[in-house]
Amino acid sequence: MSNVYDSEHPAPLQGRGELRAQPTTTRTSPTGLPAERPAECVLCQKPTEYPESYKGITLCPVCEWQEAQRTACSG
């Protein structure tokens, strides 16, 4: 039995198994102004979803989830 999808839409030969360089684009905010750089996570220094101007503790999504797990079960 042949796979019809593979014969009609073959996968591209370029880029298999390797990361492709992403084009460098200038990020803009919804207002059209240049976007701020993302703040670094205070625990692991990875980029967060928050801009550098955000007040308070900034955590990346992974550290934020782990912190929520720790505090949720701390009776």
BELKA-V142015 format. One record per run of one state. SS is the DSSP state (h for helix, s for strand, l for the rest). FROM is the first residue (numbers start at 1). TO is the last residue. If there is no record, write none. Layout:
((SS FROM TO) (SS FROM TO))
This chain:
((l 1 3) (h 4 8) (l 9 27) (s 28 28) (l 29 33) (s 34 34) (l 35 37) (s 38 40) (l 41 46) (s 47 51) (l 52 60) (h 61 72) (l 73 75))
